[in-house]
């Protein structure tokens, strides 16, 4: 009887221990899932602000845009008619701002050295895609609304 009791007690300890370990494992994976949900939630809220990648700057009368690391800082923006956009080259390399194909507005800057600027006031509703001629992979889009 004593030996049987000890064996039964030993089995109970093993079973309870195993159940506790299993509970802790499943808790761990639950919290990992919650973390992923949080990440997805924050990603979707930031993409809401961007509105399909287009940054809404219609509250601004003037937009300052840096050209940095071979990239237009705000490459896809929505502005109101009458808004002045100023590009400033922050790179050592020289860049320009030129309308790509048929745009609503004909942008055409000189090659800008570091620190030089180009300003353009948008007066027509429509889309203007532009690029940097020496580096045509550098692209931007201006969407002008009433
Ligand atoms: Co360039």
Backbone and ligand atoms as CSV (ligand in chain L), in Angstrom:
chain,resi,resn,atom,element,x,y,z
A,1,UNK,N,N,0.832,-1.224,0.000
A,1,UNK,CA,C,0.000,0.000,0.000
A,1,UNK,C,C,0.858,1.263,0.000
A,2,UNK,N,N,1.871,1.289,0.857
A,2,UNK,CA,C,2.756,2.450,0.923
A,2,UNK,C,C,3.454,2.705,-0.411
A,3,UNK,N,N,3.944,1.603,-1.008
A,3,UNK,CA,C,4.645,1.771,-2.291
A,3,UNK,C,C,3.697,2.291,-3.373
A,4,UNK,N,N,2.471,1.748,-3.364
A,4,UNK,CA,C,1.486,2.207,-4.360
A,4,UNK,C,C,1.171,3.691,-4.137
A,5,UNK,N,N,0.991,4.106,-2.886
A,5,UNK,CA,C,0.692,5.515,-2.588
A,5,UNK,C,C,1.806,6.429,-3.085
A,6,UNK,N,N,3.044,5.997,-2.854
A,6,UNK,CA,C,4.188,6.819,-3.294
A,6,UNK,C,C,4.200,6.953,-4.820
A,7,UNK,N,N,3.914,5.818,-5.494
A,7,UNK,CA,C,3.902,5.859,-6.963
A,7,UNK,C,C,2.784,6.763,-7.467
A,8,UNK,N,N,1.579,6.635,-6.844
A,8,UNK,CA,C,0.448,7.477,-7.250
A,8,UNK,C,C,0.780,8.954,-7.011
A,9,UNK,N,N,1.349,9.241,-5.815
A,9,UNK,CA,C,1.719,10.621,-5.498
A,9,UNK,C,C,2.731,11.151,-6.511
A,10,UNK,N,N,3.680,10.294,-6.875
A,10,UNK,CA,C,4.695,10.694,-7.858
A,10,UNK,C,C,4.067,11.002,-9.202
A,11,UNK,N,N,3.115,10.191,-9.641
A,11,UNK,CA,C,2.440,10.426,-10.921
A,11,UNK,C,C,1.659,11.741,-10.894
A,12,UNK,N,N,0.968,11.992,-9.726
A,12,UNK,CA,C,0.193,13.230,-9.612
A,12,UNK,C,C,1.115,14.446,-9.743
A,13,UNK,N,N,2.276,14.376,-9.065
A,13,UNK,CA,C,3.231,15.489,-9.147
A,13,UNK,C,C,3.674,15.707,-10.595
A,14,UNK,N,N,3.967,14.618,-11.306
A,14,UNK,CA,C,4.394,14.733,-12.703
A,14,UNK,C,C,3.289,15.354,-13.565
A,15,UNK,N,N,2.048,14.880,-13.364
A,15,UNK,CA,C,0.927,15.369,-14.184
A,15,UNK,C,C,0.678,16.855,-13.935
A,16,UNK,N,N,0.652,17.255,-12.633
A,16,UNK,CA,C,0.400,18.658,-12.299
A,16,UNK,C,C,1.527,19.536,-12.848
A,17,UNK,N,N,2.762,19.041,-12.662
A,17,UNK,CA,C,3.914,19.797,-13.164
A,17,UNK,C,C,3.824,19.995,-14.668
A,18,UNK,N,N,3.448,18.920,-15.357
A,18,UNK,CA,C,3.333,19.003,-16.818
A,18,UNK,C,C,2.244,19.980,-17.229
A,19,UNK,N,N,1.112,19.957,-16.511
A,19,UNK,CA,C,0.006,20.851,-16.853
A,19,UNK,C,C,0.412,22.310,-16.652
A,20,UNK,N,N,1.133,22.590,-15.554
A,20,UNK,CA,C,1.583,23.965,-15.286
A,20,UNK,C,C,2.542,24.418,-16.390
A,21,UNK,N,N,3.468,23.512,-16.760
A,21,UNK,CA,C,4.432,23.865,-17.809
A,21,UNK,C,C,3.707,24.150,-19.118
A,22,UNK,N,N,2.705,23.310,-19.451
A,22,UNK,CA,C,1.959,23.496,-20.696
A,22,UNK,C,C,1.202,24.822,-20.670
A,23,UNK,N,N,0.627,25.178,-19.522
A,23,UNK,CA,C,-0.108,26.442,-19.397
A,23,UNK,C,C,0.836,27.627,-19.629
A,24,UNK,N,N,2.040,27.532,-19.031
A,24,UNK,CA,C,2.992,28.641,-19.187
A,24,UNK,C,C,3.431,28.782,-20.654
A,25,UNK,N,N,3.623,27.624,-21.325
A,25,UNK,CA,C,4.015,27.667,-22.742
A,25,UNK,C,C,2.933,28.348,-23.581
A,26,UNK,N,N,1.671,27.956,-23.337
A,26,UNK,CA,C,0.600,28.531,-24.158
A,26,UNK,C,C,0.411,30.018,-23.842
A,27,UNK,N,N,0.646,30.409,-22.555
A,27,UNK,CA,C,0.587,31.835,-22.213
A,27,UNK,C,C,1.647,32.605,-22.997
A,28,UNK,N,N,2.846,31.989,-23.067
A,28,UNK,CA,C,3.931,32.651,-23.791
A,28,UNK,C,C,3.564,32.897,-25.244
A,29,UNK,N,N,2.989,31.891,-25.910
A,29,UNK,CA,C,2.657,32.076,-27.322
A,29,UNK,C,C,1.486,33.043,-27.482
A,30,UNK,N,N,0.586,33.095,-26.501
A,30,UNK,CA,C,-0.514,34.069,-26.561
A,30,UNK,C,C,0.025,35.500,-26.553
A,31,UNK,N,N,1.012,35.756,-25.669
A,31,UNK,CA,C,1.510,37.125,-25.582
A,31,UNK,C,C,2.301,37.488,-26.839
A,32,UNK,N,N,2.953,36.505,-27.477
A,32,UNK,CA,C,3.619,36.788,-28.750
A,32,UNK,C,C,2.600,37.226,-29.798
A,33,UNK,N,N,1.465,36.519,-29.842
A,33,UNK,CA,C,0.420,36.867,-30.808
A,33,UNK,C,C,-0.104,38.273,-30.543
A,34,UNK,N,N,-0.282,38.604,-29.247
A,34,UNK,CA,C,-0.788,39.938,-28.913
A,34,UNK,C,C,0.193,40.997,-29.393
A,35,UNK,N,N,1.497,40.714,-29.246
A,35,UNK,CA,C,2.498,41.663,-29.714
A,35,UNK,C,C,2.398,41.894,-31.214
A,36,UNK,N,N,2.173,40.826,-31.983
A,36,UNK,CA,C,2.045,40.970,-33.435
A,36,UNK,C,C,0.799,41.785,-33.783
A,37,UNK,N,N,-0.296,41.554,-33.032
A,37,UNK,CA,C,-1.515,42.333,-33.274
A,37,UNK,C,C,-1.245,43.819,-33.058
A,38,UNK,N,N,-0.483,44.135,-32.002
A,38,UNK,CA,C,-0.169,45.539,-31.729
A,38,UNK,C,C,0.604,46.155,-32.889
A,39,UNK,N,N,1.587,45.387,-33.419
A,39,UNK,CA,C,2.396,45.910,-34.527
A,39,UNK,C,C,1.525,46.180,-35.750
A,40,UNK,N,N,0.636,45.214,-36.064
A,40,UNK,CA,C,-0.217,45.380,-37.233
A,40,UNK,C,C,-1.136,46.580,-37.049
A,41,UNK,N,N,-1.617,46.780,-35.807
A,41,UNK,CA,C,-2.516,47.900,-35.544
A,41,UNK,C,C,-1.799,49.228,-35.768
A,42,UNK,N,N,-0.544,49.333,-35.299
A,42,UNK,CA,C,0.156,50.606,-35.453
A,42,UNK,C,C,0.509,50.850,-36.923
A,43,UNK,N,N,0.817,49.768,-37.672
A,43,UNK,CA,C,1.123,49.939,-39.097
A,43,UNK,C,C,-0.100,50.443,-39.850
A,44,UNK,N,N,-1.279,49.885,-39.547
A,44,UNK,CA,C,-2.463,50.295,-40.297
A,44,UNK,C,C,-2.853,51.726,-39.941
A,45,UNK,N,N,-2.624,52.155,-38.684
A,45,UNK,CA,C,-2.997,53.523,-38.340
A,45,UNK,C,C,-2.072,54.516,-39.032
A,46,UNK,N,N,-0.772,54.176,-39.203
A,46,UNK,CA,C,0.118,55.119,-39.878
A,46,UNK,C,C,-0.204,55.178,-41.373
A,47,UNK,N,N,-0.662,54.054,-41.973
A,47,UNK,CA,C,-0.997,54.096,-43.391
A,47,UNK,C,C,-2.301,54.866,-43.615
A,48,UNK,N,N,-3.183,54.925,-42.585
A,48,UNK,CA,C,-4.379,55.755,-42.694
A,48,UNK,C,C,-3.989,57.222,-42.859
A,49,UNK,N,N,-2.995,57.642,-42.074
A,49,UNK,CA,C,-2.545,59.037,-42.141
A,49,UNK,C,C,-1.975,59.361,-43.529
A,50,UNK,N,N,-1.321,58.368,-44.150
A,50,UNK,CA,C,-0.665,58.598,-45.431
A,50,UNK,C,C,-1.662,58.596,-46.589
A,51,UNK,N,N,-2.861,57.990,-46.442
A,51,UNK,CA,C,-3.871,57.965,-47.493
A,51,UNK,C,C,-3.298,57.421,-48.797
A,52,UNK,N,N,-3.042,56.132,-48.845
A,52,UNK,CA,C,-2.486,55.447,-50.008
A,52,UNK,C,C,-1.108,55.983,-50.397
A,53,UNK,N,N,-0.327,56.386,-49.438
A,53,UNK,CA,C,1.028,56.842,-49.704
A,53,UNK,C,C,1.095,58.325,-50.007
A,54,UNK,N,N,-0.051,58.972,-50.234
A,54,UNK,CA,C,-0.066,60.400,-50.531
A,54,UNK,C,C,-0.197,61.178,-49.231
A,55,UNK,N,N,0.777,62.062,-49.002
A,55,UNK,CA,C,0.791,62.830,-47.761
A,55,UNK,C,C,-0.073,64.077,-47.940
A,56,UNK,N,N,-1.066,64.251,-47.107
A,56,UNK,CA,C,-1.995,65.379,-47.227
A,56,UNK,C,C,-1.399,66.624,-46.574
A,57,UNK,N,N,-0.941,67.568,-47.421
A,57,UNK,CA,C,-0.354,68.816,-46.907
A,57,UNK,C,C,-1.239,70.003,-47.285
A,58,UNK,N,N,-2.552,69.755,-47.481
A,58,UNK,CA,C,-3.445,70.819,-47.948
A,58,UNK,C,C,-3.640,71.914,-46.906
A,59,UNK,N,N,-3.219,71.684,-45.665
A,59,UNK,CA,C,-3.326,72.719,-44.638
A,59,UNK,C,C,-2.174,73.726,-44.739
A,60,UNK,N,N,-1.151,73.398,-45.551
A,60,UNK,CA,C,0.031,74.274,-45.628
A,60,UNK,C,C,-0.026,75.170,-46.860
A,61,UNK,N,N,0.352,76.443,-46.703
A,61,UNK,CA,C,0.457,77.360,-47.836
A,61,UNK,C,C,1.840,77.274,-48.472
A,62,UNK,N,N,2.808,76.788,-47.700
A,62,UNK,CA,C,4.171,76.622,-48.189
A,62,UNK,C,C,4.673,75.265,-47.745
A,63,UNK,N,N,5.379,74.579,-48.626
A,63,UNK,CA,C,5.940,73.268,-48.305
A,63,UNK,C,C,7.443,73.319,-48.550
A,64,UNK,N,N,8.207,72.959,-47.530
A,64,UNK,CA,C,9.660,72.876,-47.672
A,64,UNK,C,C,10.031,71.407,-47.814
A,65,UNK,N,N,10.735,71.074,-48.890
A,65,UNK,CA,C,11.074,69.681,-49.154
A,65,UNK,C,C,12.578,69.517,-49.342
A,66,UNK,N,N,13.186,68.691,-48.521
A,66,UNK,CA,C,14.612,68.417,-48.658
A,66,UNK,C,C,14.842,67.306,-49.681
A,67,UNK,N,N,15.945,67.434,-50.394
A,67,UNK,CA,C,16.434,66.324,-51.224
A,67,UNK,C,C,17.634,65.760,-50.462
A,68,UNK,N,N,17.492,64.520,-49.979
A,68,UNK,CA,C,18.480,63.925,-49.082
A,68,UNK,C,C,18.741,62.484,-49.487
A,69,UNK,N,N,20.005,62.106,-49.535
A,69,UNK,CA,C,20.373,60.710,-49.853
A,69,UNK,C,C,19.684,60.229,-51.135
A,70,UNK,N,N,19.746,61.063,-52.180
A,70,UNK,CA,C,19.191,60.697,-53.490
A,70,UNK,C,C,17.710,60.344,-53.390
A,71,UNK,N,N,16.981,61.172,-52.620
A,71,UNK,CA,C,15.564,60.905,-52.391
A,71,UNK,C,C,14.854,62.229,-52.124
A,72,UNK,N,N,13.662,62.398,-52.706
A,72,UNK,CA,C,12.819,63.537,-52.350
A,72,UNK,C,C,12.123,63.208,-51.037
A,73,UNK,N,N,12.285,64.085,-50.047
A,73,UNK,CA,C,11.848,63.792,-48.676
A,73,UNK,C,C,10.361,63.427,-48.596
A,74,UNK,N,N,9.508,64.217,-49.248
A,74,UNK,CA,C,8.068,63.930,-49.255
A,74,UNK,C,C,7.700,63.666,-50.711
A,75,UNK,N,N,7.871,62.404,-51.126
A,75,UNK,CA,C,7.846,62.084,-52.550
A,75,UNK,C,C,6.444,62.084,-53.147
A,76,UNK,N,N,5.403,62.095,-52.322
A,76,UNK,CA,C,4.039,61.970,-52.841
A,76,UNK,C,C,3.115,62.814,-51.964
A,77,UNK,N,N,2.794,64.032,-52.444
A,77,UNK,CA,C,2.045,64.947,-51.573
A,77,UNK,C,C,0.805,65.496,-52.270
A,78,UNK,N,N,-0.155,65.887,-51.454
A,78,UNK,CA,C,-1.360,66.576,-51.928
A,78,UNK,C,C,-1.359,67.971,-51.334
A,79,UNK,N,N,-1.510,68.978,-52.209
A,79,UNK,CA,C,-1.487,70.380,-51.779
A,79,UNK,C,C,-2.653,71.121,-52.425
A,80,UNK,N,N,-2.914,72.339,-51.948
A,80,UNK,CA,C,-3.971,73.170,-52.527
A,80,UNK,C,C,-3.386,74.110,-53.577
A,81,UNK,N,N,-4.226,74.492,-54.545
A,81,UNK,CA,C,-3.842,75.501,-55.534
A,81,UNK,C,C,-3.288,76.728,-54.804
A,82,UNK,N,N,-2.187,77.269,-55.308
A,82,UNK,CA,C,-1.577,78.451,-54.720
A,82,UNK,C,C,-0.457,78.134,-53.743
A,83,UNK,N,N,-0.217,76.846,-53.499
A,83,UNK,CA,C,0.828,76.449,-52.546
A,83,UNK,C,C,2.199,76.543,-53.209
A,84,UNK,N,N,3.136,77.108,-52.461
A,84,UNK,CA,C,4.516,77.218,-52.939
A,84,UNK,C,C,5.334,76.068,-52.358
A,85,UNK,N,N,5.987,75.318,-53.242
A,85,UNK,CA,C,6.844,74.216,-52.800
A,85,UNK,C,C,8.292,74.611,-53.054
A,86,UNK,N,N,9.136,74.436,-52.052
A,86,UNK,CA,C,10.558,74.738,-52.184
A,86,UNK,C,C,11.363,73.483,-51.903
A,87,UNK,N,N,12.152,73.070,-52.907
A,87,UNK,CA,C,13.050,71.930,-52.744
A,87,UNK,C,C,14.437,72.463,-52.361
A,88,UNK,N,N,15.069,71.866,-51.386
A,88,UNK,CA,C,16.434,72.228,-50.999
A,88,UNK,C,C,17.310,70.990,-51.098
A,89,UNK,N,N,18.376,71.098,-51.885
A,89,UNK,CA,C,19.284,69.954,-52.014
A,89,UNK,C,C,20.230,69.890,-50.815
A,90,UNK,N,N,20.157,68.798,-50.068
A,90,UNK,CA,C,21.038,68.595,-48.902
A,90,UNK,C,C,22.195,67.652,-49.237
A,91,UNK,N,N,22.233,67.161,-50.484
A,91,UNK,CA,C,23.290,66.218,-50.882
A,91,UNK,C,C,24.487,66.956,-51.470
A,92,UNK,N,N,25.635,66.331,-51.400
A,92,UNK,CA,C,26.813,66.843,-52.097
A,92,UNK,C,C,26.624,66.694,-53.606
A,93,UNK,N,N,25.967,65.609,-54.015
A,93,UNK,CA,C,25.655,65.403,-55.434
A,93,UNK,C,C,24.643,66.450,-55.893
A,94,UNK,N,N,24.718,66.823,-57.172
A,94,UNK,CA,C,23.784,67.817,-57.687
A,94,UNK,C,C,22.529,67.133,-58.229
A,95,UNK,N,N,21.381,67.706,-57.890
A,95,UNK,CA,C,20.091,67.176,-58.330
A,95,UNK,C,C,19.280,68.300,-58.970
A,96,UNK,N,N,18.281,67.912,-59.793
A,96,UNK,CA,C,17.307,68.901,-60.257
A,96,UNK,C,C,15.894,68.360,-60.111
A,97,UNK,N,N,14.939,69.227,-60.433
A,97,UNK,CA,C,13.510,68.920,-60.290
A,97,UNK,C,C,12.869,69.244,-61.636
A,98,UNK,N,N,12.452,68.213,-62.373
A,98,UNK,CA,C,11.940,68.406,-63.729
A,98,UNK,C,C,10.699,67.532,-63.929
A,99,UNK,N,N,9.653,68.126,-64.510
A,99,UNK,CA,C,8.423,67.363,-64.778
A,99,UNK,C,C,8.730,66.153,-65.651
A,100,UNK,N,N,8.136,65.015,-65.262
A,100,UNK,CA,C,8.347,63.739,-65.959
A,100,UNK,C,C,7.130,63.492,-66.852
A,101,UNK,N,N,7.308,63.635,-68.163
A,101,UNK,CA,C,6.192,63.427,-69.090
A,101,UNK,C,C,5.230,64.601,-69.067
A,102,UNK,N,N,3.947,64.318,-69.252
A,102,UNK,CA,C,2.922,65.360,-69.289
A,102,UNK,C,C,2.372,65.583,-67.896
A,103,UNK,N,N,2.770,66.659,-67.263
A,103,UNK,CA,C,2.235,67.003,-65.946
A,103,UNK,C,C,1.381,68.249,-66.038
A,104,UNK,N,N,0.628,68.529,-64.989
A,104,UNK,CA,C,-0.196,69.734,-64.954
A,104,UNK,C,C,0.687,70.981,-64.976
A,105,UNK,N,N,1.848,70.859,-64.387
A,105,UNK,CA,C,2.780,71.992,-64.329
A,105,UNK,C,C,4.136,71.552,-64.882
A,106,UNK,N,N,4.844,72.512,-65.504
A,106,UNK,CA,C,6.141,72.214,-66.106
A,106,UNK,C,C,7.264,72.674,-65.174
A,107,UNK,N,N,7.686,71.774,-64.291
A,107,UNK,CA,C,8.803,72.079,-63.391
A,107,UNK,C,C,10.105,71.954,-64.163
A,108,UNK,N,N,11.026,72.884,-63.910
A,108,UNK,CA,C,12.323,72.805,-64.602
A,108,UNK,C,C,13.332,73.618,-63.813
A,109,UNK,N,N,14.041,72.939,-62.910
A,109,UNK,CA,C,15.050,73.664,-62.133
A,109,UNK,C,C,16.420,73.498,-62.786
A,110,UNK,N,N,17.336,74.361,-62.390
A,110,UNK,CA,C,18.748,74.142,-62.703
A,110,UNK,C,C,19.239,72.957,-61.874
A,111,UNK,N,N,20.435,72.457,-62.189
A,111,UNK,CA,C,21.066,71.482,-61.288
A,111,UNK,C,C,21.417,72.226,-59.999
A,112,UNK,N,N,20.933,71.708,-58.884
A,112,UNK,CA,C,21.110,72.375,-57.594
A,112,UNK,C,C,22.330,71.808,-56.881
A,113,UNK,N,N,23.244,72.699,-56.494
A,113,UNK,CA,C,24.364,72.280,-55.653
A,113,UNK,C,C,23.867,72.159,-54.218
A,114,UNK,N,N,24.712,71.646,-53.356
A,114,UNK,CA,C,24.317,71.485,-51.949
A,114,UNK,C,C,23.895,72.825,-51.352
A,115,UNK,N,N,22.700,72.856,-50.734
A,115,UNK,CA,C,22.198,74.067,-50.096
A,115,UNK,C,C,21.379,74.949,-51.015
A,116,UNK,N,N,21.399,74.683,-52.331
A,116,UNK,CA,C,20.629,75.504,-53.260
A,116,UNK,C,C,19.165,75.059,-53.286
A,117,UNK,N,N,18.282,76.025,-53.646
A,117,UNK,CA,C,16.842,75.783,-53.590
A,117,UNK,C,C,16.179,76.050,-54.922
A,118,UNK,N,N,15.015,75.434,-55.091
A,118,UNK,CA,C,14.147,75.702,-56.234
A,118,UNK,C,C,12.719,75.804,-55.710
A,119,UNK,N,N,12.042,76.906,-56.062
A,119,UNK,CA,C,10.661,77.103,-55.612
A,119,UNK,C,C,9.719,77.138,-56.806
A,120,UNK,N,N,8.514,76.636,-56.597
A,120,UNK,CA,C,7.485,76.665,-57.637
A,120,UNK,C,C,6.137,76.808,-56.956
A,121,UNK,N,N,5.322,77.746,-57.460
A,121,UNK,CA,C,3.964,77.919,-56.929
A,121,UNK,C,C,2.984,77.251,-57.873
A,122,UNK,N,N,2.212,76.310,-57.352
A,122,UNK,CA,C,1.303,75.496,-58.164
A,122,UNK,C,C,-0.035,76.219,-58.317
A,123,UNK,N,N,-0.431,76.497,-59.572
A,123,UNK,CA,C,-1.651,77.262,-59.839
A,123,UNK,C,C,-2.721,76.434,-60.544
A,124,UNK,N,N,-2.370,75.197,-60.969
A,124,UNK,CA,C,-3.328,74.376,-61.717
A,124,UNK,C,C,-3.659,73.100,-60.951
A,125,UNK,N,N,-4.962,72.771,-60.956
A,125,UNK,CA,C,-5.401,71.508,-60.365
A,125,UNK,C,C,-4.922,70.364,-61.255
A,126,UNK,N,N,-4.402,69.321,-60.641
A,126,UNK,CA,C,-3.966,68.155,-61.417
A,126,UNK,C,C,-2.767,67.484,-60.794
A,127,UNK,N,N,-2.221,66.541,-61.542
A,127,UNK,CA,C,-1.092,65.740,-61.059
A,127,UNK,C,C,0.163,66.139,-61.822
A,128,UNK,N,N,1.246,66.298,-61.111
A,128,UNK,CA,C,2.536,66.529,-61.752
A,128,UNK,C,C,3.544,65.537,-61.190
A,129,UNK,N,N,4.007,64.626,-62.040
A,129,UNK,CA,C,5.095,63.732,-61.629
A,129,UNK,C,C,6.399,64.378,-62.056
A,130,UNK,N,N,7.392,64.281,-61.208
A,130,UNK,CA,C,8.673,64.875,-61.545
A,130,UNK,C,C,9.801,63.926,-61.166
A,131,UNK,N,N,10.965,64.239,-61.691
A,131,UNK,CA,C,12.143,63.412,-61.400
A,131,UNK,C,C,13.384,64.281,-61.364
A,132,UNK,N,N,14.491,63.647,-61.027
A,132,UNK,CA,C,15.804,64.281,-61.117
A,132,UNK,C,C,16.468,63.715,-62.367
A,133,UNK,N,N,16.823,64.580,-63.327
A,133,UNK,CA,C,17.330,64.085,-64.612
A,133,UNK,C,C,18.611,63.257,-64.506
A,134,UNK,N,N,19.598,63.676,-63.694
A,134,UNK,CA,C,20.806,62.821,-63.593
A,134,UNK,C,C,20.524,61.474,-62.930
A,135,UNK,N,N,19.476,61.394,-62.114
A,135,UNK,CA,C,19.136,60.152,-61.394
A,135,UNK,C,C,17.641,59.914,-61.567
A,136,UNK,N,N,17.218,59.420,-62.751
A,136,UNK,CA,C,15.773,59.357,-63.040
A,136,UNK,C,C,14.985,58.418,-62.137
A,137,UNK,N,N,15.678,57.621,-61.324
A,137,UNK,CA,C,14.972,56.791,-60.335
A,137,UNK,C,C,14.481,57.648,-59.154
A,138,UNK,N,N,14.992,58.871,-59.057
A,138,UNK,CA,C,14.488,59.806,-58.036
A,138,UNK,C,C,13.208,60.419,-58.579
A,139,UNK,N,N,12.073,60.047,-57.994
A,139,UNK,CA,C,10.790,60.516,-58.504
A,139,UNK,C,C,9.949,61.111,-57.389
A,140,UNK,N,N,9.047,62.013,-57.776
A,140,UNK,CA,C,8.090,62.566,-56.835
A,140,UNK,C,C,6.774,62.853,-57.540
A,141,UNK,N,N,5.724,63.060,-56.756
A,141,UNK,CA,C,4.400,63.346,-57.314
A,141,UNK,C,C,3.750,64.448,-56.503
A,142,UNK,N,N,3.221,65.452,-57.219
A,142,UNK,CA,C,2.477,66.534,-56.575
A,142,UNK,C,C,1.036,66.471,-57.073
A,143,UNK,N,N,0.109,66.325,-56.170
A,143,UNK,CA,C,-1.314,66.309,-56.494
A,143,UNK,C,C,-1.909,67.618,-56.002
A,144,UNK,N,N,-2.391,68.444,-56.947
A,144,UNK,CA,C,-2.922,69.759,-56.596
A,144,UNK,C,C,-4.457,69.726,-56.657
A,145,UNK,N,N,-5.077,70.169,-55.564
A,145,UNK,CA,C,-6.543,70.185,-55.490
A,145,UNK,C,C,-7.032,71.604,-55.199
A,146,UNK,N,N,-8.347,71.853,-55.470
A,146,UNK,CA,C,-8.962,73.157,-55.183
A,146,UNK,C,C,-8.862,73.502,-53.705
L,1,CO,CO,CO,19.419,63.367,-58.387
